[in-house]
Amino acid sequence: MEVEIVSRSKNPFFDREEVVFIVKHEREGTPSRVEVRRKLAALLNVSLDQVFLRKLETEYGIGWSRGAARVYSSKDAALRIEPKHIIKRNLSEESESTA
């Protein structure tokens, strides 16, 4: 699995960076959100709990997925701003993968 960042933009009002990316996973299944979050966190040199995936859509037949993430300056900033369903989607999968 390879993650390629397509665009990055700062959003100082919400204390975050908005990232659009492509995940190349040819001849493999679509990677889990946790795997993608880990790869993005490593690529951007931030903590995993600062990265929140908003979208991850697989392109049919080409082995790519397109996605969007928000990278906050801190976990507290993310918990204050992100909708509850996005927080649950991102953090519940993280706890499932460590269990």
C-alpha positions in Angstrom: 0.0 0.0 0.0 1.3 3.4 -1.0 -0.2 6.7 0.0 0.3 9.8 -2.2 -0.7 13.2 -1.0 -2.5 15.1 -3.8 -3.1 18.4 -1.9 -2.6 20.0 1.5 -4.2 23.2 2.7 -4.0 24.9 6.1 -7.2 26.0 7.8 -6.2 28.2 10.7 -9.8 29.0 11.7 -10.3 25.3 12.7 -6.7 24.7 13.7 -6.2 21.9 11.1 -4.7 20.9 7.8 -7.0 19.4 5.1 -5.4 16.7 3.1 -6.6 15.0 -0.1 -4.8 11.7 -0.9 -4.7 8.6 -3.1 -4.0 5.1 -1.8 -2.5 2.7 -4.3 -3.3 -0.9 -3.4 -3.1 -2.8 -6.7 -3.6 -6.5 -6.4 -4.7 -6.1 -2.8 -8.0 -5.4 -1.1 -9.0 -1.9 0.0 -6.9 -1.1 3.1 -8.7 -0.4 6.4 -9.2 3.1 7.7 -6.8 2.4 10.5 -4.0 1.4 8.1 -4.6 4.5 6.0 -4.6 6.7 9.1 -1.4 5.2 10.4 0.3 5.7 7.0 -0.9 9.3 6.8 0.2 10.0 10.4 3.7 8.6 9.6 3.9 10.5 6.3 2.9 13.8 7.9 4.9 13.2 11.1 2.0 13.6 13.5 0.3 11.5 16.1 -2.3 9.0 15.0 -5.0 10.7 17.2 -4.6 13.9 15.3 -5.6 12.3 11.9 -9.3 11.9 11.1 -10.4 10.4 7.8 -13.4 12.0 6.3 -13.7 10.0 3.2 -12.2 6.8 1.6 -13.7 5.8 -1.7 -12.3 2.9 -3.8 -12.1 3.4 -7.6 -13.6 0.4 -9.3 -11.1 -1.8 -11.2 -7.9 0.2 -10.9 -6.6 -0.6 -7.4 -6.8 3.0 -6.1 -8.8 4.7 -3.4 -9.3 8.4 -3.0 -9.7 10.0 0.3 -9.8 13.1 2.4 -8.5 13.6 5.9 -8.3 16.4 8.5 -5.1 16.7 10.5 -5.5 18.7 13.7 -2.9 20.4 15.9 -4.1 18.3 18.8 -6.6 15.6 19.7 -8.6 18.0 21.8 -9.0 20.4 18.9 -10.4 17.5 16.8 -12.8 16.3 19.5 -14.1 19.9 19.8 -14.7 20.3 16.1 -15.4 17.0 14.3 -18.9 15.6 14.3 -19.5 12.7 16.7 -20.1 10.1 13.9 -16.7 10.9 12.4 -15.0 10.7 15.8 -16.7 7.3 16.5 -15.8 6.0 13.0 -12.1 6.9 13.4 -11.5 6.1 17.1 -13.6 2.9 17.3 -11.7 1.2 14.5 -8.4 2.2 16.1 -9.4 0.4 19.4 -10.7 -2.6 17.4 -7.3 -3.0 15.7 -5.4 -2.9 19.0 -7.6 -5.5 20.7 
